[in-house]
């Protein structure tokens, strides 16, 4: 992780989202191991999403999936705005 080390509350969030798995894959009822994607920079741990390698940083843009890096606009068109995904995840995990 970039930036400062997470505090206890942030670490609780990170653990919970990694246990949840990729939030995009979950939209289709599929569990995929996730990486932490920081929405607004590496030190804002509470503003992070769990994304699998393909939805996070694989770099692809295919009919099957689109990666957040480097395809932000296409990613949000297909799966929703990062802020919306975060709000949904916060409601699901109740953290």
QUIZIZI-V755373 format. One record per helix or strand. SS is the DSSP state (@ for helix, = for strand). FROM is the first residue (numbers start at 1). LEN is the number of residues. If there is no record, write none. Layout:
SS_FROM_LEN ; SS_FROM_LEN
//
This chain:
@_8_13 ; @_23_4 ; =_35_4 ; =_48_4 ; @_53_4 ; =_61_1 ; =_66_1 ; @_72_8 ; @_82_12
//
